Amino acid sequence: MRSKHNCFRCVVQLEDNIIHDKKYKTLQEISDELGLSYGMVADFSSGRKKHNKYNNFKYFPQVKIDRIKKEEISDE
């Protein structure tokens, strides 16, 4: 279901390198793009899941999903 007022910005960072930075209309679009389950994307978005067991892994990427105003995303 699409939000009437919010969209999302997804940033994937590996160490100091940003490897993905894109705006999306739905969490499902992020899920499809990154190849993650919708549940994982929803957890990243809400900040519920911290992935503590992976924190010591050298190459584990950081995934950050923030809500943005719908006006900040352009229609493609």
RODO-2510 file (C-alpha; in nm, 4 decimals, decimal comma):
residues 76
     n   res          X          Y          Z
     1     m     0,0000     0,0000     0,0000
     2     r     0,1392     0,3350    -0,0954
     3     s     0,1663     0,6086     0,1597
     4     k    -0,0251     0,9262     0,0803
     5     h     0,2301     1,1525     0,2443
     6     n     0,5585     0,9671     0,2912
     7     c     0,8135     0,8037     0,0698
     8     f     1,1526     0,6593     0,1556
     9     r     1,5213     0,7202     0,0970
    10     c     1,7430     0,4133     0,1140
    11     v     2,1177     0,4441     0,1654
    12     v     2,3461     0,1388     0,1701
    13     q     2,6963     0,2084     0,2939
    14     l     2,9969    -0,0234     0,3076
    15     e     3,2604     0,1177     0,5389
    16     d     3,2960     0,4797     0,4162
    17     n     3,1625     0,4150     0,0643
    18     i     2,8004     0,4802    -0,0243
    19     i     2,7094     0,2050    -0,2683
    20     h     2,3374     0,2787    -0,3043
    21     d     2,1399     0,6011    -0,2497
    22     k     1,7945     0,6207    -0,4026
    23     k     1,4425     0,7437    -0,3253
    24     y     1,1448     0,5066    -0,3387
    25     k     0,7685     0,5349    -0,3141
    26     t     0,7190     0,2137    -0,1127
    27     l     0,9095    -0,0247     0,1095
    28     q     0,8188    -0,3025    -0,1340
    29     e     1,0133    -0,1233    -0,4097
    30     i     1,3190    -0,1167    -0,1806
    31     s     1,2722    -0,4859    -0,1057
    32     d     1,2575    -0,5731    -0,4758
    33     e     1,5590    -0,3549    -0,5645
    34     l     1,7873    -0,4849    -0,2880
    35     g     1,6712    -0,8479    -0,2982
    36     l     1,5704    -0,8447     0,0679
    37     s     1,2475    -0,9649     0,2227
    38     y     0,9798    -0,7058     0,2918
    39     g     1,0049    -0,7876     0,6633
    40     m     1,3766    -0,7066     0,6701
    41     v     1,3180    -0,3768     0,4896
    42     a     1,0360    -0,2882     0,7305
    43     d     1,2685    -0,3634     1,0234
    44     f     1,5415    -0,1410     0,8782
    45     s     1,2860     0,1338     0,8215
    46     s     1,1525     0,1235     1,1760
    47     g     1,4910     0,0747     1,3402
    48     r     1,3712    -0,2421     1,5161
    49     k     1,6481    -0,4690     1,3934
    50     k     2,0067    -0,3889     1,4846
    51     h     2,1868    -0,6971     1,3422
    52     n     2,4134    -0,7216     1,6465
    53     k     2,5432    -1,0633     1,5457
    54     y     2,6915    -0,9122     1,2268
    55     n     2,8475    -0,5978     1,3759
    56     n     3,1939    -0,7546     1,3950
    57     f     3,1896    -0,8738     1,0340
    58     k     3,4303    -0,6522     0,8401
    59     y     3,2212    -0,6102     0,5225
    60     f     2,8660    -0,5965     0,6565
    61     p     2,6884    -0,3009     0,4899
    62     q     2,4858    -0,0468     0,6820
    63     v     2,1321    -0,0051     0,5481
    64     k     1,9507     0,3130     0,6438
    65     i     1,5926     0,3826     0,5381
    66     d     1,4378     0,7191     0,6235
    67     r     1,0944     0,8618     0,5568
    68     i     1,0882     1,1641     0,3296
    69     k     0,8052     1,3865     0,2133
    70     k     0,6327     1,2746    -0,1027
    71     e     0,7231     1,6050    -0,2672
    72     e     1,0933     1,5155    -0,2431
    73     i     1,0594     1,2224    -0,4835
    74     s     1,0199     1,2761    -0,8546
    75     d     0,7918     1,0616    -1,0666
    76     e     0,9805     0,8470    -1,3124
***
